[in-house]
Structure formats: C-alpha cells, structure tokens
C-alpha cells in the first residue's frame, strides 16, 4: 500500500521543522559559546548551553522516530489502523518539534539582546 499523501506531507513538514530546529540550535550554541567567553561563570548561559546541547540530541531522536515510523508503515501488509496511529504519532511529534523550536527561538532572542 502506498503511503497516503497526508502522511507524506506530514513527514515533509516534520523534516523541514527538524532541519530548521537543528540549524537554529547550532546558531544558538554559537551565541552561547561567544557569551560564555565573556561571562564564563554565568549560570543562565550555562543552562542555555546544556539545554541547546540536549536539543541537538533530541533532534537526532526526532529524525530516528520519523524514519522508524516510515519504515513501519511502508510494509506491504500494514493495516489502516497502523497507518492512522502512525499519523497520530507523527502529528504529536510535530507538536514536540514545534515546541522545541519555539523554546530555542526564545533563547536565541534573549542571547541576541546581549549584543
């Protein structure tokens, strides 16, 4: 059974959002590192650094979850229920990715105010 177009669109959106989150997180880490050189004992900057590193780990997990879901629903004998559940799982994952992206953007905005 070919993948439904809704699932394909959701996967494409997920990959786009994950990519953007990964790039923004890398940018945020660069900002944190720069600021940490000026304020090495700043607890908030240290927390940002730790959080952003955790986000990079999460991004890798998100990629793996998307890939695993695609592999499951690409099987020839997959049921409609499994595809529906996969769609729900991908939708929930998109929500988590967007929440993460917003949090990263908030950190970047705060860091840019320090310039």
Secondary structure, DSSP 8 states (H G I E B T S, - for coil): ----HHHHHHHHHHHHHHHHHHHHHHHHHHHHHHHHHH-TT-HHHHHHHHHHHHHHHHHHHHHHHHHHHHHHHTSTT--HHHHHHHHHHHHHHHHHHHHHHHHHHHHHHHHHHT-
